[in-house]
Structures are given as structure tokens and as C-alpha cells.
Amino acid sequence: MALRHARTTRRAALAALGGLVLTGLPSVAAAGLPPTAGPAPVTARPLGADADRPSAQLFGALRRDLGLSEAQASERLANEAEAGTRAGRLRIALGERFAGAWVHGTASENLTVATVDAGDVPAIEAQGATASVVRRTLSDLVAAKAKLDAAAARVRTLDTPVWYVDVPNNRVMVQARSQAAGAAFVEAAGLQGSDVGIRTTTDSPRLMRDITGGDAFYINGTARCSVGFSVTGDEQQGFVTAGHCGAPGAVTTGYDRTAQGTFQASTFPGKDMAWVATNDRWTATPGVKAQDGQEVQVTGSVQALVGAAVCRSGSTTGWHCGTIQQHDTSVAYPQGTVGGLTRTTVCVEPGDSGGPFVAGVQAQGVTSGGSGNCTSGGTTFYQPVNPILSDFGLVLITTAQATTPAPQDGATQEWTEGRVYEAGAVVTRDGVRYRCLQDHQAQGAWAPAETPALWQRR
């Protein structure tokens, strides 16, 4: 009851702010916010009637793996949907002073937004968020991590297999087998020790090749991986999976060992993404395998915040949940470095590669690799799905089906169904300009005027 009351109170406060200006933010005008109109109130169903109705299987897994009651699981998903939109609005308003956002609390009832300017605190708090004043902007952290990515192309990184932007702690972290190995990697990147934290561990992520996440599929009759999410490419049906599962031209068979399809494109290392075009015996659906043979129906690909709950499907270990720890993580596998991964607390074991990660009913990514197991716990990394859709020109199959994607490098700024948009992108629709609040692929039912959770009118 206390959580529900807190959310109701926060919504009332947000509604009251509907006509106010975000004060204390000197860059509001530059960010494109109108001087006399503040953010629209955020509701519990920001993406449409079906967007926040996860399956009973997802609720069950959240209760089991995160120790939540049914009410807490429901509250958490609603809170996270609201928080993503508020964080997007503040990111635009803060501009270069923005230093990241994350949710926390048993039911993700708390949103924290970081800034490098103490003058932004009142405006952040006015949006129902906790303000954190830090030293480094998100741009600073991303730039520092980019130096580590560049160094990884020059030096061996087997003793420093993971590095990432740690938004809640406002730092870049290197996971190393020894302090000396971590320090050497930091020095090779031209960074100071004060810029990067080093965490020593014996964990060594490995690719989950001999596995499946959703349905199993087999590559060239031998190796086994997992179907990630169903997609279409130029009206050709298929699915996305991990790039390390197969090279272009590799032939696949399905879970029943019948002819299935062919790898059309694959990137690994660098990224860990691929897509398989299937024959006419296979029909793409928005379903993802959950507990006890049930399915979660995917409605979109809105990227969840750090701290949000996320669940994974795998044929070796089944359906498991955890939380997102960091986005934009680089991992040095023995086969090569992969950047742009998301780090999670979800357990994984060999056999789960390529399988789908979902947050609520939003597709998040496909399993890349990890460490540990589902007995003692561990860490898992996934390749985010939006970059896969963008790189390969694919459309995610959802319950609200989209059309084929527009070219990603076109000059037009018209909102286009099927295009992947990143936070901050500006489009026009029916003569009105909008700015994107959260990373996602545009769905037919999600036009900017109808989805204030994803688009802010300029």
C-alpha cells in the first residue's frame, strides 16, 4: 500500500508540474523545451494499452529471482516505465551536464538523475527524481571508455576482460585478474588512475555457444545456439541471434532438426550480432519462451534504464531474471573484443547464447557471454537489440507489427515507422517537431503525438 500511495503522490506532483517551466536549467532553451510548457504528466501506461501487461510467467520469474511479491513486481514494472520517460526529459533539459540516470529500490520506486551542476538540483527534484551532483558528465565517461576501447585494439586484454561505464558510481571500471594488469590497461589507454576504477576478479566471460535461449537451432549441423527475436528484412522473415554463433552463409536447422535458414549477416568480434533468414516453413512470431513452455509477447524495443529488471530465456537453464548493471560495456573474449554490451546480474550457463533478454514486454538484446552459473550466481552480457535492427536494416516482429525500416543514413528527419531512434534524435511528424526520449524502434502505433513516453514536442 505504501508503494502504491507513493506512486500516486508522485503522479499527482507530475501532473501539477504540467504547466511549469523546468527551473534552474540554463540549457532548457538550447535543449528545445518551450519556455512556457513543461513536461506532460507521465502515466502508468505510456506506450499503449498492452505495453505494460507482462505475462504471468515474467511476474513469476521476477518474484522468484528478485524476491518480490506480486504487488512489488507489478509496481516495479510500472515505476520503471514511468522513470524512463522522466529520465529522458531531464537528459534533454540538462544537455551536456547530464551524467546518467538509474532506478533503485525494491520496486524501482526511486529514480536518480546525475548532473555536474548543483544548480540543476531543484529542477531534477521537481520531476520526482533524486539529484546526484557528480564530477564527470556522461559524455566524459563515454569518452574515457572509448580510449579503453581503442587501447584494446593495440594490446592484449585477456587479463582485463571487461570494462564499462558505471553510471551510478560516476566512473569507468575495468575488471581485471590483477591490479597490475588493470593498471597497465588503463595506462595503455592514456588514462589516469583516478579516472578509472579497477575491480580484481577471477571471473572470465566466455561465449555461450553450445546453447539456446528461446528455441534451439543448429549451425551447419553441429553447433547449437538460440533464437533471439523474430524480425523481417525486406519482407524476408527470420530472427536475430549472437554473431559468434555463425558466419554469413552458414546453414541452420531448427529445434526439430529440419531445414530452417541461412545466416545473412554476422558481426563478431567488435559487436556480437547476426541475423538468419528462414525458409517458408517457418513463421516469425513476437513470442519469447518463458517458464513452463509459456510465452512472453514482445511489443517493442524501448531500452530499459540501469537498475531495471530484465529476464532471459535459455534452453540450458530456463527462464531467469536479474537487473541491468551497466550499458555500454566492452568485453575482451579470447576470440576478440566486443563493445556496446549490457552487463546484468542474470545467471547464465553454456548453452544459452543468442537467446532473448526482455524487460517487461520490451525486447532488450541477445545473450553474448558471461561468467558463473545459475547455482551460485554470475554475470551475463547481452548485445542490445536496437543496434542489431539498425545495423542490418531489420524490423522487430511485435504484437503491433511494423513495416520495413527506412534507410538509417537518409537525410530526412520525418518520423518513419521501423526506424531505430536514439534519445535526443529530432523528427517531424505532421509538421510538428519532436525529440526522442528513449532508445527504441518506431512501431506503427507509436507515432510521436500518441506516445509522450517516447517523444517530447519541441
C-alpha positions as CSV (number, residue, x, y, z in Angstrom):
1,M,0.0,0.0,0.0
2,A,2.8,2.4,0.9
3,L,4.4,1.9,-2.6
4,R,1.1,2.4,-4.4
5,H,0.5,5.6,-2.3
6,A,4.0,6.9,-3.1
7,R,3.4,6.4,-6.9
8,T,0.0,8.1,-6.7
9,T,1.5,11.0,-4.9
10,R,4.3,11.3,-7.5
11,R,1.9,11.2,-10.4
12,A,-0.1,14.0,-8.8
13,A,3.0,16.0,-8.4
14,L,4.0,15.4,-12.0
15,A,0.5,16.4,-13.2
16,A,0.8,19.6,-11.2
17,L,4.1,20.4,-13.0
18,G,2.4,20.1,-16.4
19,G,2.3,23.9,-16.9
20,L,5.6,24.8,-15.1
21,V,9.0,25.6,-16.6
22,L,12.0,23.4,-15.6
23,T,13.7,26.0,-13.5
24,G,17.4,26.1,-12.6
25,L,18.4,24.7,-16.1
26,P,20.1,27.3,-18.1
27,S,20.2,25.0,-21.1
28,V,16.5,24.4,-21.3
29,A,16.1,26.7,-24.3
30,A,19.0,25.1,-26.1
31,A,17.5,21.7,-25.5
32,G,14.4,22.7,-27.4
33,L,11.9,22.8,-24.5
34,P,9.3,25.5,-25.0
35,P,9.7,28.3,-22.4
36,T,6.0,28.2,-21.3
37,A,5.3,24.5,-21.3
38,G,6.8,21.9,-19.0
39,P,6.7,18.1,-19.4
40,A,3.4,16.3,-19.8
41,P,2.4,14.1,-16.9
42,V,3.6,10.5,-17.2
43,T,1.1,7.7,-16.8
44,A,1.5,4.1,-15.9
45,R,0.7,3.0,-19.4
46,P,2.9,5.3,-21.5
47,L,3.3,3.0,-24.6
48,G,-0.3,2.0,-25.1
49,A,-2.9,-0.4,-23.8
50,D,-0.8,-3.5,-24.0
51,A,2.7,-2.1,-23.4
52,D,2.8,-2.7,-19.6
53,R,0.9,-6.0,-19.4
54,P,3.7,-8.6,-19.0
55,S,2.8,-12.3,-18.8
56,A,2.2,-14.2,-15.6
57,Q,5.5,-16.1,-16.4
58,L,7.5,-12.9,-16.3
59,F,5.9,-12.0,-13.0
60,G,6.6,-15.4,-11.6
61,A,10.3,-15.2,-12.5
62,L,10.6,-11.7,-11.1
63,R,9.1,-12.9,-7.8
64,R,11.5,-15.9,-7.7
65,D,14.7,-14.3,-8.8
66,L,14.4,-10.8,-7.2
67,G,12.4,-11.9,-4.1
68,L,9.4,-9.8,-5.0
69,S,5.7,-10.1,-4.1
70,E,3.2,-10.0,-6.9
71,A,2.4,-6.4,-6.0
72,Q,6.0,-5.4,-5.9
73,A,6.7,-7.0,-9.3
74,S,3.7,-5.1,-10.8
75,E,4.8,-1.9,-9.1
76,R,8.3,-2.3,-10.3
77,L,7.5,-2.6,-14.0
78,A,5.1,0.4,-13.8
79,N,7.7,2.5,-12.0
80,E,10.4,1.6,-14.5
81,A,8.2,2.6,-17.4
82,E,7.5,6.0,-15.8
83,A,11.1,6.6,-14.8
84,G,12.4,6.0,-18.4
85,T,10.3,8.9,-19.7
86,R,11.2,11.3,-16.8
87,A,14.9,10.5,-17.3
88,G,14.6,11.2,-21.0
89,R,13.1,14.6,-20.4
90,L,15.7,15.5,-17.9
91,R,18.5,14.3,-20.2
92,I,17.3,16.7,-22.9
93,A,17.0,19.6,-20.5
94,L,20.4,19.1,-18.8
95,G,22.2,18.7,-22.1
96,E,25.9,18.2,-21.6
97,R,25.6,18.5,-17.9
98,F,23.7,15.2,-17.8
99,A,25.7,12.4,-16.0
100,G,23.3,9.5,-16.2
101,A,20.1,8.1,-14.6
102,W,19.2,4.9,-12.8
103,V,16.4,3.3,-10.9
104,H,16.7,1.6,-7.5
105,G,14.6,0.3,-4.6
106,T,12.7,-3.0,-4.2
107,A,10.1,-1.8,-6.7
108,S,12.3,0.7,-8.6
109,E,10.4,3.4,-6.8
110,N,13.4,5.7,-6.8
111,L,14.8,7.5,-9.9
112,T,18.2,9.2,-9.6
113,V,19.4,11.7,-12.2
114,A,23.0,12.8,-12.1
115,T,24.4,16.2,-13.1
116,V,27.7,18.1,-12.8
117,D,25.9,21.4,-11.8
118,A,24.4,21.8,-8.4
119,G,22.1,24.4,-9.9
120,D,20.2,21.6,-11.6
121,V,19.1,20.0,-8.3
122,P,15.7,21.9,-7.9
123,A,14.6,21.0,-11.4
124,I,15.5,17.4,-11.0
125,E,13.7,17.1,-7.7
126,A,10.7,18.8,-9.2
127,Q,10.4,15.9,-11.6
128,G,10.1,13.4,-8.7
129,A,13.7,12.3,-9.0
130,T,16.7,12.3,-6.6
131,A,19.5,14.6,-7.8
132,S,23.1,13.4,-7.6
133,V,25.8,16.0,-8.2
134,V,29.0,14.4,-9.6
135,R,32.3,15.3,-11.1
136,R,32.0,13.7,-14.6
137,T,29.4,14.1,-17.3
138,L,28.1,11.0,-19.1
139,S,29.9,12.3,-22.2
140,D,33.2,12.4,-20.2
141,L,32.7,8.8,-19.1
142,V,31.8,7.6,-22.6
143,A,35.0,9.4,-23.9
144,A,37.1,7.7,-21.3
145,K,35.7,4.3,-22.1
146,A,36.3,5.0,-25.8
147,K,40.0,5.3,-25.0
148,L,40.0,1.9,-23.4
149,D,38.2,0.5,-26.5
150,A,40.9,2.0,-28.7
151,A,43.7,0.6,-26.5
152,A,42.1,-2.9,-26.7
153,A,42.8,-2.9,-30.4
154,R,46.6,-2.5,-29.6
155,V,47.2,-4.6,-26.5
156,R,46.2,-8.0,-25.2
157,T,43.2,-7.9,-22.9
158,L,42.8,-11.4,-21.7
159,D,43.7,-10.3,-18.2
160,T,41.3,-7.4,-18.3
161,P,38.3,-9.0,-19.9
162,V,35.6,-6.4,-19.1
163,W,35.3,-2.6,-18.9
164,Y,32.3,-0.4,-18.7
165,V,30.7,2.9,-17.8
166,D,29.4,2.7,-14.2
167,V,26.8,5.4,-14.2
168,P,25.6,5.1,-10.5
169,N,29.2,5.5,-9.3
170,N,30.2,8.1,-11.9
171,R,33.3,6.3,-13.1
172,V,34.7,3.9,-15.7
173,M,35.5,0.5,-14.4
174,V,38.0,-2.2,-15.5
175,Q,37.5,-5.8,-14.4
176,A,41.0,-7.4,-14.2
177,R,42.6,-10.5,-12.9
178,S,45.1,-8.4,-11.0
179,Q,45.6,-4.8,-10.0
180,A,48.8,-4.7,-12.1
181,A,47.0,-5.9,-15.2
182,G,44.2,-3.4,-14.8
183,A,46.7,-0.5,-14.2
184,A,48.7,-1.5,-17.3
185,F,45.5,-1.4,-19.4
186,V,44.5,2.0,-18.0
187,E,48.0,3.4,-18.7
188,A,47.9,2.0,-22.3
189,A,44.7,3.9,-22.8
190,G,46.3,7.1,-21.8
191,L,44.1,7.5,-18.7
192,Q,44.9,8.4,-15.1
193,G,44.4,6.0,-12.3
194,S,41.9,8.5,-10.8
195,D,39.8,8.3,-13.9
196,V,39.2,4.5,-13.8
197,G,38.4,2.1,-11.1
198,I,39.8,-1.4,-11.1
199,R,38.0,-4.5,-9.8
200,T,40.0,-7.6,-9.4
201,T,38.2,-10.9,-10.0
202,T,38.9,-14.4,-11.4
203,D,35.7,-14.3,-13.5
204,S,36.4,-14.7,-17.2
205,P,33.4,-14.3,-19.5
206,R,33.1,-16.9,-22.2
207,L,30.8,-17.2,-25.2
208,M,27.7,-19.4,-24.7
209,R,28.0,-21.2,-28.0
210,D,26.7,-24.7,-27.2
211,I,23.2,-23.4,-26.1
212,T,19.8,-22.0,-26.8
213,G,17.8,-19.1,-25.2
214,G,14.5,-19.4,-26.9
215,D,14.1,-22.2,-29.4
216,A,17.2,-24.1,-30.2
217,F,18.8,-24.0,-33.7
218,Y,21.8,-25.7,-35.1
219,I,24.5,-24.3,-37.3
220,N,25.9,-26.4,-40.1
221,G,24.6,-29.5,-38.4
222,T,26.9,-29.3,-35.4
223,A,27.0,-26.2,-33.2
224,R,23.9,-25.1,-31.3
225,C,22.7,-21.6,-30.4
226,S,19.4,-19.8,-29.5
227,V,16.8,-17.9,-31.4
228,G,16.8,-14.3,-30.1
229,F,13.9,-12.3,-31.6
230,S,11.8,-12.7,-34.8
231,V,12.5,-10.0,-37.4
232,T,11.8,-9.1,-41.0
233,G,14.3,-7.8,-43.5
234,D,13.0,-6.5,-46.8
235,E,9.9,-8.7,-46.1
236,Q,12.0,-11.7,-45.5
237,Q,11.2,-13.4,-42.2
238,G,14.0,-14.6,-39.8
239,F,15.5,-14.0,-36.4
240,V,18.4,-12.3,-34.7
241,T,20.9,-14.0,-32.6
242,A,24.5,-13.7,-31.4
243,G,27.2,-13.1,-34.1
244,H,29.6,-15.6,-32.6
245,C,27.0,-18.3,-33.4
246,G,27.7,-18.3,-37.2
247,A,29.2,-16.6,-40.2
248,P,27.3,-15.3,-43.3
249,G,26.3,-18.3,-45.4
250,A,26.2,-20.8,-42.5
251,V,23.2,-23.1,-42.8
252,T,20.8,-23.6,-39.9
253,T,18.3,-26.3,-38.9
254,G,15.6,-25.7,-36.3
255,Y,14.9,-27.3,-32.9
256,D,13.3,-30.3,-34.7
257,R,16.4,-30.6,-37.0
258,T,14.5,-29.7,-40.1
259,A,15.9,-27.2,-42.7
260,Q,15.4,-23.7,-41.4
261,G,17.6,-20.9,-42.9
262,T,20.9,-19.2,-43.6
263,F,22.9,-16.5,-41.8
264,Q,22.5,-13.3,-43.8
265,A,24.9,-11.1,-41.8
266,S,27.1,-11.6,-38.8
267,T,29.4,-9.3,-36.8
268,F,31.9,-10.7,-34.3
269,P,34.1,-9.6,-32.7
270,G,33.6,-5.8,-32.4
271,K,29.9,-6.5,-31.9
272,D,28.1,-9.8,-31.3
273,M,25.1,-9.7,-33.7
274,A,23.7,-11.8,-36.5
275,W,20.5,-12.5,-38.3
276,V,19.2,-15.6,-40.0
277,A,16.7,-15.6,-42.9
278,T,14.3,-18.5,-42.6
279,N,12.5,-20.6,-45.3
280,D,8.8,-20.5,-45.8
281,R,8.2,-23.4,-43.4
282,W,8.9,-21.1,-40.5
283,T,6.7,-18.3,-39.3
284,A,8.1,-15.4,-37.3
285,T,6.1,-14.5,-34.2
286,P,6.6,-12.0,-31.3
287,G,6.8,-14.8,-28.8
288,V,9.7,-15.5,-26.4
289,K,9.8,-18.7,-24.4
290,A,9.2,-18.2,-20.7
291,Q,8.6,-20.6,-17.8
292,D,7.0,-24.0,-18.3
293,G,6.6,-23.6,-22.0
294,Q,4.7,-20.3,-21.8
295,E,5.5,-17.2,-23.9
296,V,6.1,-13.5,-23.4
297,Q,4.7,-11.4,-26.3
298,V,7.1,-8.6,-27.3
299,T,5.5,-5.2,-28.0
300,G,8.6,-3.1,-28.8
301,S,12.3,-2.4,-28.1
302,V,12.4,0.5,-25.6
303,Q,15.8,0.4,-23.8
304,A,15.5,-0.1,-20.1
305,L,17.5,2.0,-17.6
306,V,20.4,0.9,-15.4
307,G,18.9,-0.8,-12.4
308,A,15.8,-2.1,-14.2
309,A,14.7,-5.7,-14.0
310,V,15.4,-7.9,-17.0
311,C,14.7,-11.6,-17.8
312,R,16.4,-14.1,-20.1
313,S,15.3,-17.3,-21.8
314,G,17.8,-20.2,-22.2
315,S,17.4,-23.8,-23.1
316,T,20.1,-24.9,-20.6
317,T,19.0,-23.0,-17.6
318,G,15.4,-21.9,-18.5
319,W,13.9,-18.6,-17.6
320,H,15.9,-16.3,-15.2
321,C,15.7,-12.7,-14.1
322,G,18.0,-10.1,-12.6
323,T,18.9,-6.4,-13.0
324,I,20.7,-4.3,-15.5
325,Q,24.1,-3.1,-14.1
326,Q,25.6,-1.1,-16.9
327,H,25.1,-0.3,-20.6
328,D,28.0,0.3,-23.0
329,T,30.2,-2.4,-21.6
330,S,33.3,-3.7,-23.5
331,V,34.3,-7.4,-23.0
332,A,37.5,-8.9,-24.2
333,Y,36.7,-12.5,-25.1
334,P,39.6,-14.8,-26.1
335,Q,38.2,-14.5,-29.7
336,G,38.3,-10.7,-29.6
337,T,36.8,-7.6,-28.0
338,V,33.1,-6.8,-28.2
339,G,31.8,-3.3,-27.3
340,G,28.4,-1.9,-26.6
341,L,27.2,-4.8,-24.5
342,T,24.9,-4.5,-21.4
343,R,26.0,-6.1,-18.2
344,T,23.4,-7.9,-16.0
345,T,23.1,-9.9,-12.8
346,V,21.1,-12.6,-14.7
347,C,22.8,-16.0,-14.4
348,V,23.9,-18.0,-17.5
349,E,25.5,-21.3,-18.4
350,P,26.9,-22.8,-21.5
351,G,24.0,-23.4,-23.9
352,D,22.2,-20.0,-23.5
353,S,24.0,-18.0,-26.3
354,G,21.9,-15.9,-28.6
355,G,18.8,-16.1,-26.5
356,P,16.4,-13.2,-25.8
357,F,16.5,-10.6,-22.9
358,V,13.3,-8.8,-22.2
359,A,12.3,-6.0,-19.7
360,G,8.6,-6.3,-19.2
361,V,7.4,-6.8,-22.7
362,Q,10.2,-4.8,-24.4
363,A,13.0,-6.6,-26.3
364,Q,16.4,-5.7,-24.9
365,G,19.0,-7.9,-26.5
366,V,20.5,-11.3,-27.2
367,T,22.8,-13.3,-24.9
368,S,26.5,-12.8,-25.7
369,G,28.5,-14.4,-22.8
370,G,29.1,-14.4,-19.1
371,S,30.7,-16.0,-16.1
372,G,29.4,-18.0,-13.1
373,N,26.4,-20.3,-13.2
374,C,22.8,-20.5,-12.1
375,T,23.6,-22.3,-8.9
376,S,26.0,-19.8,-7.3
377,G,25.1,-16.8,-9.5
378,G,27.1,-14.9,-12.1
379,T,27.2,-12.1,-14.6
380,T,25.8,-12.1,-18.2
381,F,26.3,-9.7,-21.1
382,Y,23.9,-9.1,-23.9
383,Q,24.1,-7.4,-27.2
384,P,21.4,-4.7,-27.3
385,V,18.8,-5.4,-30.0
386,N,18.3,-1.9,-31.3
387,P,21.8,-1.7,-32.8
388,I,21.2,-5.1,-34.5
389,L,18.0,-3.8,-36.0
390,S,19.7,-0.6,-37.1
391,D,22.9,-2.2,-38.5
392,F,21.2,-4.8,-40.5
393,G,18.0,-2.8,-41.5
394,L,15.6,-5.1,-39.7
395,V,12.2,-4.7,-38.2
396,L,11.3,-6.4,-34.9
397,I,8.2,-8.6,-35.0
398,T,5.9,-7.3,-32.3
399,T,2.2,-7.6,-31.3
400,A,1.8,-4.2,-33.1
401,Q,3.5,-5.1,-36.3
402,A,5.7,-2.5,-38.0
403,T,6.7,-2.2,-41.7
404,T,10.1,-2.4,-43.3
405,P,12.6,0.1,-42.0
406,A,13.7,3.3,-43.7
407,P,17.3,3.8,-44.6
408,Q,19.3,4.8,-41.5
409,D,21.6,7.2,-43.3
410,G,18.9,9.2,-45.1
411,A,18.8,13.0,-44.9
412,T,15.1,13.1,-44.0
413,Q,14.0,13.9,-40.5
414,E,10.5,12.7,-40.9
415,W,9.4,10.2,-38.3
416,T,9.5,6.8,-40.0
417,E,7.9,3.6,-38.9
418,G,10.6,0.9,-38.5
419,R,13.5,3.3,-37.9
420,V,15.6,2.9,-34.8
421,Y,15.8,6.2,-32.9
422,E,18.2,7.1,-30.1
423,A,17.5,9.5,-27.2
424,G,17.9,13.1,-28.4
425,A,17.0,12.5,-32.1
426,V,14.7,15.1,-33.6
427,V,12.0,14.3,-36.1
428,T,9.0,16.0,-37.7
429,R,5.5,14.4,-37.9
430,D,2.5,16.2,-39.4
431,G,4.5,19.5,-39.4
432,V,5.4,19.2,-35.7
433,R,8.9,18.7,-34.3
434,Y,9.6,16.1,-31.6
435,R,12.7,15.0,-29.7
436,C,13.2,11.3,-28.7
437,L,13.3,10.5,-25.0
438,Q,14.2,6.8,-25.0
439,D,16.1,4.5,-27.5
440,H,13.6,2.4,-29.4
441,Q,12.5,1.2,-32.9
442,A,9.4,3.1,-34.1
443,Q,6.3,1.0,-34.2
444,G,3.2,1.8,-36.2
445,A,1.1,2.5,-33.2
446,W,3.8,4.7,-31.6
447,A,3.6,7.9,-33.6
448,P,5.1,10.8,-31.6
449,A,1.8,12.5,-30.8
450,E,0.4,9.3,-29.3
451,T,3.5,8.3,-27.2
452,P,4.7,11.1,-24.8
453,A,6.7,8.4,-23.1
454,L,9.0,8.3,-26.1
455,W,8.7,11.7,-27.8
456,Q,8.6,15.3,-26.4
457,R,7.1,18.0,-28.5
458,R,9.6,20.8,-29.2
